[in-house]
Amino acid sequence: MFAAYAARIDRDDPLSGLELGERPEPEVRPGWSTVTVKAASLNHHDLWSLRGVGLPEERLPMILGCDAAGIDEQGNEVVVHSVIGQSGHGVGPGEPRSILTERYQGTFAQQVSVPTWNLLPKPAELSFEEAACLPTSWLTAYRMLFTNAGVKPGDTVLVQGAGGGVATALIVLGKAAGLRMWATSRDEAKQARALELGADAAFPSGARLPERVDAVMETVGAATWAHSVKSLRPGGTVVISGATSGPNPPSAELTRIFFLELKVVGSTMGSKEELAGLLALCANSGVRPVIDTVLPLAEARDGFARMAEGDVFGKIVLAP
């Protein structure tokens, strides 16, 4: 079957390890289902995999891709929850919990195999392309806002780095939940797009804000960390789920954190139950993922390059 996969690890030039070509079809495993992939979406996790983060060379070649929507062996339209082993279903004793592409072949292929427990019904209201955007970045945003941020309708939330998949999801979901959403970007066009999505205000990266906020959603890391901490009201919360600009900020702002009793909360992905809640929210409220573009799987390299350059607003979707 045709697939996009990591053939080599290169920390400095990750795209050099990306190959497009034939790979074996998934093997039949008890308790697992094979899904014919109709749509899959890119995440920064795929670039990190090509750099060897979470993917050692001994597991290569590895089909990339965490997100997918498609059709299972019984003809059901399904969405894949990409955390394998969360419940113990489909994995042997002692097998660690992991995300697709770390230990198991991913979704950038014509077929993907996962434990049957990991499949959720795709709402009829969502297209395959829309549904394929949800299981990683949109689920991450859902958990950040509704599980870990401790915010309530009317609170003000700052989203750093408008444009990425998680950031756009945060703006849309937060607005739907009655939060006052602010966003930052160094790109004026992305600031304008954030306003179109429903952000109440958009600012240049690092700009002084009109007032301090109740929570900051942080996915950028080193480049915005100091601004995130300085933007919080006393007792506020910064929720961090990524560090695309690097994990080591020049200043950790520890004095400000303890003196103002700020909360720093790590957030990773989400549970199957949270993904079910997100699917229901989108189906019932009219909220839809922001899609930058849909590309054939054969053009996956172009999608990877655009994501690496930051030249996206929303999700890039691949169609096998």
Secondary structure, DSSP 8 states (H G I E B T S, - for coil): -EEEEE-S--SS-GGGGEEEEE-------TTEEEEEEEEEE--HHHHHHHTTTT--GGG-SEE--S--EEE-TTS-EEEE--EETSSSTTS-TT---EETTTSS--SSBSEEEEEGGGEEE--TTS-HHHHTTIIIIIHHHHHIIIIIS---TT-EEEESSTTSHHHHHHHHHHHHTT-EEEEEES-HHHHHHHHHHT-SEEEETT---SS-EEEEEE-S-TTTHHHHHHTEEEEEEEEE---TT-S--S---HHHHHHTT-EEEE--S--HHHHHHHHHHHHHH-----EEEEEEGGGHHHHHHHHHHT--SSEEEEE-
